Amino acid sequence: MQNGQIVLAEPRGFCAGVDRAIDIVEIALQKFGAPIYVRHEIVHNTYVVNDLKIKGAIFIEELSEVPAGATLVFSAHGVSKAVQNEAKARGFQIFDATCPLVTKVHVEVAKLHAEGYEFIMIGHAGHPEVEGTMGQLSSGIHLVDSVDDVAKVHPAQTEKLALVTQTTLSVDDAAEITAAVKARFPHLRQPKMQDICYATQNRQDAIKIMSPQVDMVIVVGSPTSSNSNRLAELAQRLGTESHMVDNASELDPAWFVNKTAIGLTAGASAPEVLVNQVIDRIKELGAVSVRKMDGVQETMKFPLPKGLKI
């Protein structure tokens, strides 16, 4: 790579829900002291989780790992009713860092369930957000991960059937699966506004603009990050070589041979410090300039929970 250019996506990196979730853990540590227990990774990023561990956060999967009377934070992905109820029964001081856009989906599920609806959820099996949303009900919510899954769904009735989705999906994949669900269940009720969050949409839109302008796309994000994986997949689908890295050390110099323009973005849980380190490393490999794309300026902010407001 000689005299190469880095094209920097806009927007990229942290979204409002991630900012809020990290703030909740950091402010709880300041107010109550270490340790603060967090159920599941607060957001899906290795750097962020390790940084909070150093500050005194302890990440757990089972509530039995949390001592009585401790302060517990739910991750940004949300939790099931069973986890909420168990945490209350154990008497923890609880702060809920669930992204408000995920909470909106939970509220919609509860409201329509009370009206007699069953649900089809588009999402990735095993993802904590999906487990949290499906866990709002004891039954009557059916997961589809692909168009092929749609034929396997057998709701008890089809007159009152509503659709919800994971907030961090590929916009295009979700649209394709939604069309298949609607074709099979014509009475399907869709959300007034799509469940896929603004940050996921904006980062995917930026990739669509950037991909034709570059020889390769680098996505900064951890392997567990759904929205980061979708960015890398989208670039590949658009015909642009792409790689996802957790940090600058994972960049392979061989990727950059005979490349002149490198697109760079970051998933919604990846901090800007990692982007800057990747920029520095690509410069060592031959890039000489950085061009920032024009893009949507995100101004969304979410309030902190009661008891943590500064």
N, C-alpha and C positions, 0 to 999 in steps of 0.2 A: 504494500500500500504506500503510494507516494503522493504527496500534496493532496491528501484526501480531506473530505469535509464530513463533519458530523451534522446531521439534521435532527434537531431536538423537537420532539412532539409537544404540542400544547393542546389541552392540558395533559399532565402526567402525574404519577405519584399520588400522595395522600389525598383522600376525599374527606368530606366533613365527618362521616361516620367513624373513620379511622382516627382522625384527629381527636374526636370526642372520646373514643374508647381509651386511647393512650393517656389522654388528660385525666380520665377517671382514675386509672391505676396510679398515676404519678401524684395526683392530689390526695388520694387516699393514703398513700405512703407518707406524704408530708403531714397530713392531719392526724393519722392514727399510728404511724410508725410501722416499721417492718416487723413481722412479715404480713403482707397482704396476699390472700389466696385468690387465684384466678382460675375459674373452670374453663379449661381448654385454652389454647393459645389465644391471647386477647385479639390479635389479628394474625393472619397467616404470613408472617415475615420473620425469618430467622434472626436478623439483626435486631429488630424491635424487641422480640422476646428475650434475647440474650441481654440486651441493655436493661430491660426491666428486671430480669433476674439479678443482675449486679446491684440494682437499687433496692432489692428486697422482696420482689414478687416471687411467689411460689406457684407454679402452674400444675394443676391437678386435673384428672379426668373424673375421678369418683369422689363424691361428697364425703365418703367415709374417711378420706385422707385429710379432711379439714378438722382441726380441733374445735371443741365447743367454745362458743363465744367469739370466734375469730371473725374477721371482716372478709367477705367473699364478694368477688366481682364476676358477673356473667360476661362472657366474651361478646364481641360485636356481632357474632353470628346468630345469637339468640338461643334459647333453651326451651325444652318441652315443658308442658304443665307439670309432669311428674317431677322433673328436676326442681322447678320453682317450689312445688309443694314440699318436697323433701328438705330443701334448704330452709324454708320457713319453719318446718317442724323441728329442725335441728337447732334453731335459734341463732343463726348467724346474723351478723349485720350485713345486709345485702345491698350492693349497688349494681344496677343493671346497665351494662354498657352495650346492650343490643342496639344496633343501628336503628334509628327511628324509621327508616324506610323498610326494614324488616319487621319492626313492630307494627307498621301500617298493614302489612300482609296478615300478621297474626290477628289484628283487630277485625279485618275483613272476614277472615275465616270464622271467627267467633260469632260475628253478626249474622252471616249467612247460614251458619250451622243452626242457629236459633230459629231461622226461618225454614228449616227443613232441607237445606241443600247438602248434597255430597260434592266432593271436590276431585278434580284432576290437577295434580301438581307436576309441572315440568321442572326437572332438576336432576342433579347428579346423586345417585344413590351413595349413602355414606357420608356426604358432606354435612358438617354440623348445622349449617343453616337449614338444610332440607330436613334433618332430624328434628330440629326445633320447631319448624312450621308444621310438619306432619304430626308432631307430638302435642299440638294444640288440641287435637281430638283423639279419642280412643279408637275411633273407627270412621269409615266413610271418606277417607282421603287416599287417593290412588296415585302412585308415582309413575311418571313416564320419563324415560331418559333419552328416547329416540323415537323416530317415526314408527319403527317396527313395534315398539312397546304399545302403541295406541291400540292395536288390534287385540292385545292381551288384557285390556281393562274391562272389568265386568261390574259396573256399579249396580246397586240394588234397584235404582230407578234412574231414568234419564230426563224426566221433565224438569227436575230441579238439580242442575249440575253446573258447577261454577269452576272457572279456571284460575289457578294462581301459579306463579313461577318463582324460582330462585332469583334473587336480585342480581346475580353476577354472571348470568349466562351470555353466550353469544347471541346478539340481537337477531342475526340471520337464522341461526339454528332454532331459536325459540319461535320465530315467525313460521318456519317450515313445520315444526311440530304442532303449533297452534292450528295451522291450516288443516293438518291431518285429524286433529281432535274435532274441529268444527265439522269436517266432512262426515265424521262418524256420528257425532252428536249435534245435530242441527240446533237444538234448543240451548246449547251451551251459553252460559253467562260469562262474559269476559270482564276484566277489571275496567273501571272508567278510565284509568290511566295505567299504562303497562307497569308491571311490577319491577322490571329491570331498571336498576337505579340510574340516575342522571350521570354519575361518574363513570359507570361501566359503558353507557351509551357514548359519552363524550370521548373516552379513550379509544373506543373502537372506531368512531367516526374519524378521529385523528389518524389512525392507522390507514384507513381507506384513502385519505388524502396523501399521506406520506409514502405509502408503499410504491407507487409508480415513479416516485422521484429518487429512489435509492436503490443500491445494489443488494443491500442486506438490512434486516431489522434486528436490533438487539432489544430484548425486553428484560428489564430488571425486575425480578420477582422470585419468590420462593416456590419450590415445586408444589406445595400444598395450596397455593393461591389460585383460586378458580379464575378470577378475572384476569390475572397475569397469563395463565395458560391460554385463555381465549384470545388474548392479543397476539401471542405467537402463532396460534393456529390460523387466525384471520390473515395475517401477513402471508403465511404459506399458501392459503387458499387463493389469495390475490396474485400468486405467482412470484412472490419475493422470498428469497431465502431468509429464514429467521432462526434465532437462537434465544433461549431464555437462560439468564444467569442469576444466581443468588447474590453474587458480588463480582468485583473486577478480577479476582483470582481465577475465575472460571472461564475467562475469555481465552480462546485458542488462537494464537497468532496465525495459524493456517487458514482460519476463516477469512482473513483480511487480504490475502494474496489476490492481486489484480482487482481489488475493489477501490472505488474512488468516492462513493457516497454511502455513508452508514447512517441509517435511521436509528434513533434511540428513544425509547419510551420506558415507562415504569408503571407497574400495576398499582392499584389504589392503596395497597398496604406497604409499598416500598418507599423508604425515606429518600429525600433528595441527596443526602450525604452519599448514598450508594451510587446515585446517578453521577455525581461529581467525580467519584473515584473511577467509575467506568470511563468517563470522558478523559480523565488524566491518562488512563491506561491506553485508550485508543490513540491518543496523541503520541504516546511512546511508540505505537505501532505504525505511525506515519500520517495521522490526521494533522492538518495545520490550521483548520478553522472550524468554528461552530456557528451554525445558522439556526435560529429559533423560528419555528413555524408560527404563523398566525393561528389563533384558535380561540375557542370559547374560554372566557375568563370566569372561573367558578367562584361564587361569593357565598355559597350556602354555609350556614353555621347552625349547629344544633346545641340547645341548652344542656347544661350539666344536670344530673339528678339532684333532687333536694338533699341537703346535707353535705354537698360538696361544692356548692357555689362559693366562689371566692369573694 
